[in-house]
């Protein structure tokens, strides 16, 4: 087997696993868009906030300690104990559910029947608000996140970081874990939406808000449920990306990489988010492998957006999205 083919196979496998990381972020966008028609610009910041909260719980850091110290001249930082990961993750899930309740109570409740652009602008405001709260609550320094998963590419390159796949090439083991967790997450979401009362109610609201209300489904409950699930998905994405590159405020920018994934897969399709992520991941790696020697490096920074632009021109609803026809 030629070296070029081997390297192309390695790029493809790395692209598949990287695509799963993108899809984890895109899933949160899809869930909220399906249930409420809102493009949640804050999804990336939710992943950052969840990861910051998890690290804060693990380290026993006192929330808002920086603010308290500045106001009262104290030197409070930690409680003096560390919370085990198996307790810190459920505690963070509860925080994300509380966040969903607060978002519905103070934002969504007051924006019912508003234009989509108004709701979108509200999520932009929410994104900056959460980023500021995360900074005040947990501090702005880069934090290491360790939940027992292998370290990412920024860690030491050793046998604990990579998995051997034969033929002399390596795959990042963290991204293999991410692929497995994403598969379990999608399976759980599918079972939930198909076989539970709440899941069927969520699908009914996604199909027709007014019809769902007419049969007694609480729109406010569905919004809280949807944002709670999106918060849990954001936590999973935050754990994966935080384990890979550390928990830092640039983590919120992963939302920008989810945009091409959504355009390719469709804004209303959970399978589309996965397929779109895989296409973007593989496309980036293969395009960089074959074209970088010709046009230079850094093609991964713009390839996804170029591909998304092509889809917008020829199939704007995405591979799995629904074609919307408006009669006037």
Secondary structure, 3 states (H helix, E strand, C coil): CCHHHHHHHHHHHHHHHHHHHHHHHHHHHHHHHHHHCCCCCCHHHHHHHHHHHHHHHHHCECCCHHHHHHHHCCCCCECCCCCCHHHHHHHHHHHHHHHHHHHHHHCHHHHCCCCHHHHHHHHHHHHHHHHHHHHHHHCCCCECCCCCCCCCCCCCCCCCCEEECCCCCEEEHHHHHHHHHHHHHHHHHHHHHHHCHHHHHHHHHHHCHHHHHHCCCCHHHHHHHHHHHHHHHHHHHHHHHHHHHCECHHHHHHHHHHHHHHHHHCCCCHHHHHHHHHHHHHHHHHHHHHHHHHHCCCHHHCHHHHHHHHHHHHCCCCCCCCCCCCCC
